[in-house]
Amino acid sequence: MPIRVAAIQLDSRDDRDANLAALEHWILAAAGDGAKLIVTPEYTDVRGDAQALRAAASPIPGEVTGRIAALARRTGCWIHLGSMHERLADQARLGNSGITFAPDGAIAARYRKAHLYDAVVDGVPYRESADFAPGEHLQTVEAAGLTLGLSICYDLRFGELYRTLRGRGANVLVVPAAFNLHTGRDHWETLLRARAIENQCYVVAAAQIGGAGPGLPCLGRSMMIDPWGTVLACMPDRTGYIMADLDPERVAALRAGLPAWEHRRTDLYFRNADGTAAA
């Protein structure tokens, strides 16, 4: 049975309360349109400089998760908070953490961004690792009749992560992001469609748009893509949400007709030319 899913596009700034108020508006609207699962972008809670991020960070559970849990209970929806700034008890850096909430408000899954964006883009250096601690595990979760494989933004460039999530049963890959405009205009859609095609999964990509940070203005262009690589919905250049009906039976049928997963030569991968295991 198809499940109606929404991806919200935000322009979060440095006022956490205003950002969460905007999020509430769009969650209630999407739920009113029949969404059973709602996905929000990376940095849903706040975007800004390092000082603003640290001031707005919250533990898990805490104030931010409490507000989203209340929305899940109010709407009866599954809500995947794409990421928030998690205050970690054991170190100075923050966690860039995604949280899945069940309709009763319970936290069903947590994922901390594994790959941190240390790069120079159009001459501007950006070091996510200076402010954030990387996650140490991957995560899938059963939600609204779907098996979600969780990721965040820069993770999108690492195909091995998504192959692992597919191997763990994912049929939907969730990609909340604050993808910068400079790289996003050339890479965003291409990478999203590639992850859908190679893993024969739906992709739900909820994105930030606009703003100056952290780092650079964000592309937006939230998308929902089917396991054939077809774009089902693309958000215009504004805040709001897109929706699509995701059908697990379509995933199963496509995988049966083109069983590329079973054709993998795992006996050859990650080996040196002499046959020894690669480091």
C-alpha positions as CSV (number, residue, x, y, z in Angstrom):
1,M,0.0,0.0,0.0
2,P,1.4,3.4,-0.9
3,I,2.4,5.7,1.9
4,R,2.1,9.5,1.6
5,V,5.3,11.2,2.5
6,A,6.2,14.9,2.7
7,A,9.5,16.7,2.5
8,I,9.7,20.2,4.0
9,Q,11.9,22.9,2.7
10,L,13.0,25.6,5.2
11,D,15.1,28.8,5.3
12,S,16.3,28.4,8.9
13,R,18.2,31.3,10.4
14,D,19.7,32.1,13.8
15,D,16.4,32.4,15.7
16,R,15.5,28.9,16.9
17,D,12.1,29.7,18.1
18,A,11.1,31.4,14.8
19,N,12.5,28.4,12.9
20,L,10.5,25.9,15.0
21,A,7.4,28.0,14.6
22,A,7.8,27.9,10.8
23,L,8.4,24.1,11.0
24,E,5.2,23.6,13.0
25,H,3.3,25.5,10.3
26,W,4.5,23.3,7.5
27,I,4.2,20.1,9.5
28,L,0.6,20.8,10.3
29,A,-0.1,21.7,6.7
30,A,1.5,18.5,5.4
31,A,-0.3,16.4,7.9
32,G,-3.6,18.1,6.9
33,D,-2.8,17.0,3.3
34,G,-2.6,13.4,4.4
35,A,1.1,12.8,5.0
36,K,1.9,9.8,7.2
37,L,5.7,10.5,7.3
38,I,7.2,14.0,7.3
39,V,10.9,14.7,6.7
40,T,12.6,18.0,7.6
41,P,16.0,19.4,6.5
42,E,19.4,19.4,8.0
43,Y,19.9,22.2,10.6
44,T,16.1,22.4,11.1
45,D,16.6,24.1,14.5
46,V,19.1,26.9,13.5
47,R,21.6,28.1,11.0
48,G,24.2,30.7,11.8
49,D,27.7,31.2,13.0
50,A,29.4,29.0,15.5
51,Q,28.3,31.1,18.5
52,A,24.7,31.0,17.4
53,L,24.8,27.2,16.9
54,R,26.3,26.6,20.3
55,A,23.8,28.8,22.0
56,A,20.9,27.1,20.3
57,A,22.2,23.5,20.8
58,S,20.0,21.2,22.9
59,P,20.6,17.7,24.5
60,I,18.6,14.7,23.3
61,P,16.0,14.4,24.8
62,G,15.6,18.1,25.4
63,E,13.7,21.2,24.5
64,V,13.9,20.8,20.7
65,T,13.0,17.1,20.7
66,G,10.2,17.8,23.1
67,R,8.6,20.2,20.7
68,I,8.8,17.8,17.8
69,A,7.5,14.9,19.9
70,A,4.5,17.1,20.7
71,L,3.9,17.7,17.0
72,A,4.1,14.0,16.3
73,R,1.4,13.3,18.9
74,R,-0.7,16.2,17.7
75,T,-0.7,15.0,14.1
76,G,-0.4,11.3,14.5
77,C,2.5,11.3,12.0
78,W,5.9,9.9,11.9
79,I,8.3,12.8,11.8
80,H,12.0,12.6,10.9
81,L,13.8,15.7,12.1
82,G,16.5,15.9,9.5
83,S,19.1,17.3,11.9
84,M,19.4,19.4,15.0
85,H,22.4,20.7,16.9
86,E,22.9,18.2,19.7
87,R,24.7,19.3,22.9
88,L,27.0,16.4,23.8
89,A,27.8,15.7,27.4
90,D,31.3,14.3,26.8
91,Q,32.9,16.9,24.5
92,A,33.0,20.5,23.4
93,R,31.9,19.8,19.8
94,L,28.2,19.4,18.9
95,G,26.4,16.5,17.2
96,N,24.7,17.1,13.9
97,S,21.9,14.6,14.7
98,G,18.8,13.3,13.0
99,I,15.9,12.0,15.1
100,T,12.9,9.9,14.0
101,F,9.7,10.3,16.1
102,A,6.9,7.8,16.2
103,P,3.3,9.1,16.2
104,D,3.1,8.7,20.0
105,G,6.1,11.1,20.3
106,A,8.6,8.4,21.2
107,I,12.1,8.6,19.7
108,A,12.3,5.6,17.3
109,A,15.9,6.2,16.0
110,R,18.9,8.6,16.2
111,Y,21.6,9.1,13.7
112,R,24.6,11.5,13.9
113,K,26.2,12.6,10.7
114,A,29.1,10.4,9.8
115,H,30.9,12.3,7.1
116,L,31.8,15.9,8.0
117,Y,32.2,18.6,5.4
118,D,35.8,19.9,5.4
119,A,36.2,21.5,2.0
120,V,37.1,24.7,0.1
121,V,34.2,25.8,-2.1
122,D,34.7,28.7,-4.5
123,G,37.6,29.9,-2.4
124,V,35.7,29.7,0.9
125,P,37.1,27.2,3.5
126,Y,34.5,25.3,5.6
127,R,35.5,22.9,8.4
128,E,32.5,21.1,9.8
129,S,34.8,19.0,11.9
130,A,35.9,22.0,13.9
131,D,32.4,22.3,15.4
132,F,30.9,18.8,15.1
133,A,31.8,15.3,16.3
134,P,31.2,12.6,13.7
135,G,28.8,9.8,14.3
136,E,30.0,6.3,14.8
137,H,27.2,4.1,13.5
138,L,24.7,3.8,10.6
139,Q,20.9,3.6,11.2
140,T,17.8,2.2,9.7
141,V,14.3,2.5,11.2
142,E,10.9,1.1,10.4
143,A,8.5,4.0,10.0
144,A,5.0,4.3,8.5
145,G,5.3,0.9,6.8
146,L,8.7,1.9,5.2
147,T,12.3,1.0,6.1
148,L,14.2,4.2,6.2
149,G,18.0,4.4,5.8
150,L,19.2,7.6,7.5
151,S,21.8,10.0,6.3
152,I,22.6,13.7,6.4
153,C,23.8,16.0,3.6
154,Y,27.6,15.4,2.9
155,D,26.9,11.7,3.4
156,L,25.3,11.8,0.0
157,R,28.8,11.7,-1.7
158,F,29.7,8.3,-0.1
159,G,28.0,5.5,-2.0
160,E,29.2,2.8,0.5
161,L,27.0,4.3,3.2
162,Y,23.9,3.8,1.1
163,R,24.9,0.3,0.0
164,T,25.2,-0.6,3.6
165,L,21.8,0.8,4.4
166,R,20.3,-1.1,1.4
167,G,22.0,-4.2,2.8
168,R,20.2,-3.6,6.1
169,G,16.9,-3.6,4.4
170,A,16.3,0.1,3.5
171,N,13.7,0.8,0.8
172,V,13.7,4.6,1.3
173,L,16.9,6.6,1.7
174,V,16.4,9.8,3.7
175,V,18.7,12.7,2.8
176,P,18.1,15.9,4.8
177,A,20.5,18.6,3.7
178,A,21.8,22.1,3.7
179,F,23.5,21.6,0.4
180,N,25.4,24.7,-0.7
181,L,24.5,26.5,-3.9
182,H,27.9,26.3,-5.5
183,T,28.2,22.5,-5.6
184,G,24.5,21.8,-5.4
185,R,23.6,23.3,-8.7
186,D,25.8,20.7,-10.4
187,H,25.8,17.7,-8.1
188,W,22.6,17.6,-5.9
189,E,20.1,16.0,-8.3
190,T,22.7,13.8,-10.0
191,L,23.8,12.3,-6.7
192,L,20.3,11.8,-5.4
193,R,19.2,10.0,-8.6
194,A,22.3,7.9,-8.5
195,R,21.7,6.8,-4.9
196,A,18.1,5.9,-5.9
197,I,19.1,3.9,-9.1
198,E,22.0,2.0,-7.7
199,N,20.2,0.9,-4.6
200,Q,16.7,0.6,-6.1
201,C,15.3,2.8,-3.3
202,Y,13.1,5.8,-3.0
203,V,15.0,8.9,-2.0
204,V,13.4,11.6,0.2
205,A,15.6,14.7,0.2
206,A,14.5,17.7,2.4
207,A,16.7,20.7,2.0
208,Q,17.4,24.2,3.3
209,I,17.2,27.1,0.9
210,G,18.8,30.6,1.1
211,G,20.5,32.0,4.1
212,A,24.2,32.8,4.6
213,G,25.1,29.9,6.7
214,P,26.5,27.8,8.0
215,G,29.1,28.5,5.3
216,L,27.3,29.3,2.2
217,P,23.8,30.0,0.8
218,C,21.8,26.8,0.3
219,L,20.4,25.4,-3.0
220,G,17.0,24.2,-1.8
221,R,15.4,22.0,-4.6
222,S,14.0,19.4,-2.1
223,M,13.2,16.2,-4.1
224,M,11.5,12.9,-4.0
225,I,12.8,10.3,-6.3
226,D,11.5,6.8,-7.1
227,P,13.7,3.6,-7.3
228,W,13.9,3.9,-11.1
229,G,15.6,7.4,-10.7
230,T,12.5,9.3,-11.8
231,V,12.0,12.6,-9.9
232,L,8.5,12.4,-8.4
233,A,8.5,15.9,-7.0
234,C,10.8,18.9,-6.8
235,M,10.3,21.9,-4.5
236,P,10.3,25.4,-6.1
237,D,12.7,28.0,-4.8
238,R,10.8,28.9,-1.7
239,T,9.9,27.4,1.7
240,G,7.1,24.8,1.8
241,Y,6.7,21.1,1.2
242,I,6.4,18.5,-1.5
243,M,4.5,15.2,-1.3
244,A,4.5,11.8,-3.0
245,D,3.1,8.4,-2.5
246,L,5.8,5.8,-1.9
247,D,5.0,2.2,-2.6
248,P,7.1,-0.6,-1.1
249,E,5.6,-3.0,-3.6
250,R,7.1,-0.9,-6.5
251,V,10.5,-1.3,-4.9
252,A,10.1,-5.1,-4.6
253,A,8.9,-5.4,-8.2
254,L,11.8,-3.3,-9.6
255,R,14.3,-5.3,-7.6
256,A,12.8,-8.6,-8.8
257,G,12.9,-7.5,-12.5
258,L,16.4,-6.1,-12.3
259,P,18.2,-8.1,-9.5
260,A,21.4,-6.1,-9.6
261,W,21.9,-6.6,-5.9
262,E,22.2,-10.3,-6.4
263,H,24.7,-9.8,-9.2
264,R,27.3,-8.0,-7.1
265,R,30.7,-9.6,-7.2
266,T,31.6,-9.2,-3.6
267,D,34.4,-11.7,-4.0
268,L,36.2,-9.1,-6.1
269,Y,35.5,-5.8,-4.4
270,F,37.9,-4.1,-2.0
271,R,40.8,-6.3,-3.1
272,N,44.2,-5.2,-4.4
273,A,45.5,-6.3,-7.9
274,D,47.3,-9.3,-6.3
275,G,44.1,-10.5,-4.7
276,T,44.9,-9.4,-1.1
277,A,42.3,-7.5,0.9
278,A,42.5,-3.8,0.4
279,A,43.2,-1.6,3.4
